Amino acid sequence: MIENAVLWLLTVLAAPTIGLTSIFVISFISATLLPLGSEPAVFAVVKANPAMFWPAIFVGTLGNTLGGAVDYFVGYRAKIAFAKERQSRWFGWLKKYGAKTMLLSWVPGVGDPLCTLAGWLHLPFWPSVMYMAIGKFARYVTMTAILLYIPDGFWKTVGDFLERLFG
């Protein structure tokens, strides 16, 4: 069921049709705890129109950072709702390094829960968002630039393989 919903969403927000809007929405959703990657959307728009490199990077960063801020508030409210805080290595690490840990918010599988824990610990909001944005911006620039340097023939080979596989 969720696969059909995600497939529908991706079809509706197809990059060539909507572009920056799809990047924003997909980046925002992928910054929550949903397992969705936003880099393919950024890459698709930039590949179709290389002049959109910086706008796509900035829109992706904005959407992903706002999604991280939502995670922060989920954690912030969770702490209020649950008076008993569980202590762990992550909590100690976040307390020790503070908002700067949000530089790691770009790391897949770790970044989104990290944003939630930052809210849980009531780390300062604006510094946390600033560090989130820096980390996410660096990720988008790096990933998109790397993907652009891969020859077009590679993507055709991958597409042909997937076509044969899923036919």
ABEGO torsion letter per residue (X at the ends): XAAAAAAAAAAAABAAAAEAAAAAAAAAAAABABBBBAAAAAAAAAAABAAAAAAAAAAAAAAAAAAAAAAAAAAAAAAAABABBBBBAAAAAAAAAEAAAAAAAABBGAAAAAAAAAAAAGBBAAAAAAAAAAAAAAAAAAAAAAAAABBAAAAAAAAAAAAAAAX
